[in-house]
Amino acid sequence: MDADRAIAIIETVLAPKRLNTIQIQIVRGVIAGSTYQEIIAATETEVLPGRFQLQSEPNELIAPVDSARSGKYQLSYVKEAGAQLWQSLSQRLDQKVTKKSLAAVLLWWYTRQPAIDLAVDRIESRADLQANSSDWGDVSLGVEDRFYGRTAEIALLTDWCLSERCRLILVVGMGGIGKTRLVWEIAHQLESKFDRSIWRSLLNAPTVAELCADLLQCLSLQPLELPDTAEGRIELTISCLRANRCLLIFDNVESILAGKVQSGQYLPGYCEYDRFFRAIGELPHQSC
């Protein structure tokens, strides 16, 4: 998450109150991974040494200036200003916010909002598309149950999908630890950010040709004449991923692998999946 987006989200959460100068500098520094000392080192006040910065709002801290540091803020003041900001955010978001968790909590909150018009993140309308259409296949995980925890993982996946624009993400772990439930949660949170969202299980081990034929029926706005070869269908699928911003989720990928996931070996007759996943990860397109 970049600092401008973080500031826009914070001011949306704290509205009508706006961040003051030192709060903005603190947020920029925290998002950049700076310590409070580094934030101070990069911050010049607009007052003379030995004076005080005037209050801009009632009950706001008066900023003492360290005369030994040529007009820079005192460390105690910057820490207190940060602590007050984290406390205000914690109260508004009903989530504990700290210097360390700021970016993760902001992403967590942002993905739960149905529509937010941030100055740094305006979503253009796509009247010519079937907006936000989804196909979740036959998966059913009891989504009426509330999802708890995994805030850091959700924030990381959100950042990879939206900010970093990663084309291919692999979620790996022992069976039963909640990989599918985690991805289900993030997929539904990000659904409105994509033109199309498609979930497919590979549990029954479809061939690449069969999988691509299924995907193309969902991705194309008009009937397509499908190529006979798996390679041709892969190329056509990538073309659709270039035309629209899509979110594809493949569950139970281990079903087409020989042995452990880390081996990278496919079952006999399924080696085309290597070409398929490499194409998604390496060729240019706007999907995930």
N, C-alpha and C positions, 0 to 999 in steps of 0.2 A: 504494500500500500504506500502511495506517495503522500507527502506532507500536505499538499493542497487538498487532496481528497479527504484526508483525516480531519483537517481544519473545517472543511465544509460539513462533514458529518457531525462533528462536535457542535458546531453552531446550529445545526438543525436540531440536535438533541436538546441543547440548552436554550433554544429560542424562547423569548425574544432577546435574551442576553447575548452579547457578542464577546468574543475573546479580546482581551486587551493585548498590548504590545508584548509584554513579557510572556503571557500565556501562549501566544502564537510562536514566539521564539522557543519556548519550552517544548511545544508539540513538534516543531520542526526538528529540534535536536533529538528528541526521544525517537521519532520515526527514523532518523538517520543513525540511531544507535549510539548517540553521544552521551557522555556522563554530564552531570550538572556542572562540573568544573569546566568541561569542554564547551558547554552551552554558554557559560559566563565568558569564557575566553573569546568566543565568537560574537559576543553581544556588546555593543557600545551604547551607553545611555545618552540621553540628550540633556543632561544636567551637569553642573559643575561639581568637582569633587567636594565632599563635605556637605552637599545639599541633599534635598529629598525630592523625589518625584511626586508631583501632585496626584491626589486621588482622582480617578475618573468616574467612580461610582461610589455610592454610600457603602460602608462596611468593607470596602476593598483595602487590601494591605497598602500601606505607604511604603514605597520602595527605598530603602536605605542604600546609599552608595558608598562603596569602599574607597576612601580617599587615597589609600595606598596602591590602588589598582587603576588609577587614571580614569575614574568615572564609570567603572564597571559595577554591576550589581553585586551585593554581598551573597555568599553561598547560602546562608541561612534563609535569606529572603526568597531566593529562587527555589529552594527545597520546599518552603512553606507554600509558595504560590503553586507549585506542582501538586503538593498534597491536597490543597483546597480544590484544585481542578479535578483531581482523581475522585475526591469525595463527592463533588457535585455530579460528576458523570455516574458514579456508582448509584447515587440516589435516583437519578432519572432513568437509568437503564436496568435497575434492579439486578445488577451484576457487579461484583467487586472489580474495580479498575485500579491498576497500579501502573507505575512507569514501565514495568516489564510486560504487562498484559495489554497495554493500551491498543496496539494495532490489532491484536487478536479479537478483543471485545468489540471494537468498532466494526470489523468485518462481520463478526457474528451478528451484530445488530442490523447492519446494512442489508444483509441477505434475507432478513426476515420481513423487510418492508415491501409491500406489494408494488408501490410506485413512489420513487423519490426523485425530484427534479433538482439534483445538485448542480451548482454552477460548473463543476469540473467533470460532470458525468451525465450529460443530457442524452437521452435515448431517442434516436430518430425513429419516427413512425415508418412502418413499411406496409403501406396500404395495398401494395401489389402482391403481398405474400399472405399465406394462411398463418397469421401470427401466432407464435407460441403453441403450436399444435404438438401434442405428445402422444406417444405410443409406448405404454409400459409393459406390453406383452402380457404374459400370464403370471407375472410375479405378484405376490400378495404377502406383505409383511406385517399386517395389522397396523397401518399407519395412523389409526385412530389413537394408538398408544403414544404417550408423550415420550420424546427422546431426551435423555439426560446425558450431560457430560460431553466429552470429546470436543470441547470448545476450540482447543489449540489445533486439532486435526482439521476441523471444519474450516477454521480461519486459513490454514495452510492450503487446503484444497481450493477454497474460494479464491485465494490469491493466485494460485497456479492457473485456474480456469479463466479468471476475469482479467487480472492485472498482467500476469506473465504471458497469457495466451498460449499456454502449453498445448501441444497437439496430442500428446499421448502420455497418460499417467497410469502407472501400474501400482495397484494396492495389493500388498503381499502380507501374509501372516498365517499363523496356525489356524486350523479349522475351528469354528465356533467362537472366535473372539469378537465377532461383530463387523466384519468387513462389509458384507452385503448390506447390513442395516445402516452402517455409516454412509455408504455410497448412496443408498436410497434416500437418506435424509438430505444429503448435499444436493442430489439431483433435483429433488423437489424444491429446495430453496433457490436453486439457480434456474429453474425452469423458465421464469419470465425473462431471463437475460439471453435466451437463445430463441431462434426461429422455430426449431424443432428439437424435441428430446425423445430419444428412442432407447428402450431397455430391451436387451436380448440375453437370454440364458443359453450357454453352450453346453448345457448338461446332456442334451441328446446328441452332441457331437455332429452338428451339421457341417457339411463341407463348405469351403470358402465360396464356391459358386452358389450354393444354396443360401448362405448367409447374405451375400451381396444382392442376390435376386430379391430377398425379403426386404433388405434395407432400401433398395432402389424403388420399390413400390411405395415406401413411406416418404422417401426424400424427393422424389420427382413430382412436379406439379402437373405433369402430363404423362400419358402412357409412353413407355420406352420399348424399343426393340432391343432385347438383351443380347449381348455377344454370347457366342457359344463357349468361349474359353473363360477360365477363372481369371486369367490376366486381364482380359478385356473388361470383365465385370468389375475388377478392382479399379481399373482406370476410370470407368464410368462413375463408380462410387466416389472417388476422389474429386471428380468434376462437380458432383453434387455438393460435396463438402466445401468446395470453393464458392459455389453459387450462393449458398445459405450458411448462416452460422448455426451449426447443429451440435448437440450434445449426445454422444453415443456412449452407452454403458454396456459392457460385455461381462456378464457374471459367469461363474463356474468355468473359467478359461482352463483350469487344470484338467478338465474333461478331455481336452485334445492333446494333452502333453503326456509324454512317456516318462514316468518317474516323477521326481520332484520338480517344482516350478523352476528352481534355480538351474536345473540341467539344461534348459533351453532346447530340449529335444522333443519333437512332435511325434505323435502316433503315426504308424504307416498310413500313407494316403492323405495326411494333413499338413504336409510341408508347405503348401501354398499359404498357410497362415503366417509363415515367416515373411513372405512377400507382402501380405496384406498389412500386418502390423508395422513393417518397415515403411511402407508407403504412407500410412497414416502419420507416422512419426517424423518422416524425413521430407516428404513432398510439401510444397507450400499450399495451405488452405486456411480457412478461418474458423474451423471447427475444433472440437475437443472430444 
